[in-house]
């Protein structure tokens, strides 16, 4: 899809900057195929307060010299559909007293 097609599907050009960064990743590989779960947060500045988060599911194929993306889908977190704990960064252990 071209950038203008993306804008058309998503109600046009964003009025505010959009930055997305990965906060957690799980990779499963078998031979030349891989499944990557990438949890992301989004904000209006590069390291700003997250305004949105979700998970991308990326399917990859290795042809012997490079990885190719064969599929990609994502879903944003919303009420009734929270991100499961296993897809979030581990919570640091609290020090014992």
N, C-alpha and C positions, 0 to 999 in steps of 0.2 A: 504494500500500500504506500502511496506517496504521502508526503506531509500534508498537502491540501486535502487529500481524502481522509486522513486522520482527523484533521480539524473539522471537516464536515460531519464525521461520525460522532465527534465529541463536543458538538455545539460551538465550534469555532476556536480561534486562538485564545489562549488563557490571558486574562487581564493582569495576572500576577505571575511572577516567576515560579517555577516548579522544580524542586530538587528532590531526587530520590536517592537513598543510600541503603545499602544492604546492612542488616544488623545481625543476621544469622544465616547459615547455609548448611544443608544436609545433602550429601552426594552419595548416590548408590550407583555402583558400576558392575556390569557383567560383560566381560569381553570388550567388544567395541561399541557398546551402548551404555548410556548413563542417564540417570534421572537426577535432576538438581532441584531442590526446594530452596528458594531464596526468599527470606522474609525481609521486607523493606519498610522503611518509614519515609514519609514525604514531608517537605516543609517549603516555605516560600523564600528561605535563604539557605546557603550551603550547609550550615550546621545549626540551623534554627530549630525551634521547638516543633516537634512533629505535629502535623495537622491531619495526617492520614497514615494508615499502614495496611499491609496486606502481604500476600504470598504469591510469588511467581513459581510456576511449574515449568521447567525447561527440559526438553528431551534432546539428547545429543547422540551423534554417531561419529565414530572415529574411523577414517578411511585409510589409516596407516601413516598419514603424515599430518593431518589436521582434524580438529573437531568441527562438525557441522551441526547447526541447530535444525532439528527436524520438526520441532513443535514448541510452542510457547503459549502459555495462557496464565492469566493471573486473576486473583479475586481479592477485592478489598474487604477489610474488616468492617463490620456493621453490627448494629444491635441484633442479637439472636445468632450471630455468626462470629464469635470471638476467635482470635488466633489461639490454637491449642498450645499449651506450655511447651511441648516437645519441639515446636517451631520457633521458640523464643530463645534468646541468649540465656545461658545458665545464670541464676541469681547467685551472687557471691555469698558464701557462708558467713554468718555473723560470728565474730570472735567470742570465744567462751570467756565467761567471767569467773 
